[in-house]
């Protein structure tokens, strides 16, 4: 259903440090920068991009928006640690299993340096 996700940034170099650290922590690769200055990350068949806003206005995070990345609990822990060490902010509960609605999920949450809310998610076996 989805082709890609894109978030805005006011500091592409700062975002590259953060996203390179989090993507490599979950088994991906560092991003590349295209001629328009956008960062491009490809992992598990999906694309994630970071861009300065095209309209020239400051980038802002979407209130109520969350971007989720599928990974193992071990990758989620490494991702979370790398994110905090690279300028992100730990939010919500610490990484761990949360149950409700008949399912259990391993979750870890971060805000990137521009305030975008990110989630590492693993569906636990029934």
C-alpha positions in Angstrom: 0.0 0.0 0.0 2.8 2.5 0.9 5.5 3.5 -1.5 7.5 5.6 0.9 7.5 7.9 4.0 9.0 11.3 4.1 9.7 13.8 6.9 10.9 17.3 6.9 14.1 18.5 8.5 15.6 21.9 9.2 19.2 20.5 9.4 19.9 17.7 6.9 23.4 17.0 8.3 22.0 16.6 11.8 19.3 14.3 10.4 21.8 12.2 8.5 23.8 11.6 11.7 20.6 10.5 13.5 19.1 8.4 10.8 22.4 6.8 9.7 22.8 5.7 13.3 19.3 4.3 13.7 19.1 2.6 10.3 22.5 0.9 10.7 21.4 -0.2 14.3 18.4 -2.1 12.8 20.5 -3.7 10.0 20.1 -1.1 7.3 22.6 1.1 5.6 23.5 4.8 5.9 21.5 7.0 3.7 22.5 8.8 0.5 21.9 12.4 -0.5 20.2 13.1 -3.8 20.9 16.2 -5.9 18.0 18.1 -4.2 19.6 17.5 -0.8 17.1 14.8 0.3 18.3 11.9 2.3 17.2 8.5 1.0 17.1 5.3 3.1 16.1 1.9 1.5 15.4 -1.1 3.8 13.3 -4.2 3.6 11.6 -3.0 0.3 10.6 0.4 1.7 11.9 3.9 1.2 12.2 6.5 3.9 13.2 10.1 3.0 14.2 13.2 4.9 13.9 16.6 3.1 14.1 20.3 3.6 10.5 21.5 2.9 10.0 22.3 -0.7 8.0 25.5 0.1 11.0 27.0 1.9 9.1 27.2 5.2 10.5 25.6 8.4 10.0 21.8 8.9 7.6 20.9 11.6 6.5 17.5 13.0 3.0 16.1 12.5 1.1 16.2 15.8 -0.5 12.8 16.2 1.7 11.2 13.5 3.9 8.2 14.1 6.2 6.5 11.6 6.7 2.8 12.5 9.6 0.6 11.5 9.3 -3.3 11.8 12.2 -5.0 13.5 13.2 -7.6 16.1 13.2 -6.7 19.8 17.0 -6.8 19.7 17.1 -4.4 16.7 14.6 -2.2 18.5 16.8 -1.9 21.5 19.9 -1.1 19.3 17.8 1.4 17.3 16.6 3.2 20.4 20.0 3.4 21.9 21.6 4.6 18.6 18.8 7.2 18.3 19.3 8.6 21.8 23.1 8.7 21.3 22.6 10.5 18.0 20.5 13.4 19.1 17.0 11.8 19.4 14.8 11.9 22.4 13.4 8.8 24.2 9.7 9.2 24.6 6.8 7.2 26.2 7.7 4.1 28.2 11.1 2.5 27.9 11.5 -0.2 25.1 9.6 -3.3 26.0 6.5 -5.5 25.6 3.1 -3.9 25.8 -0.1 -6.0 25.7 -3.7 -5.0 25.0 -6.5 -5.8 22.7 -5.5 -9.5 22.6 -2.0 -8.9 21.3 1.5 -8.2 22.6 3.9 -5.9 20.8 7.5 -5.0 21.5 7.7 -1.2 21.2 10.3 1.5 21.4 9.6 5.2 20.7 11.9 8.1 19.8 11.5 11.7 18.5 14.1 12.5 15.9 16.0 15.8 16.2 13.2 17.7 14.3 10.5 16.3 16.6 9.1 13.5 14.3 7.7 10.6 16.3 9.2 7.2 15.4 8.3 3.7 16.6 10.2 0.4 16.5 7.6 -2.4 16.5 7.8 -6.2 16.7 4.6 -8.3 16.9 5.2 -10.9 19.6 4.1 -14.5 19.0 0.6 -15.4 20.2 
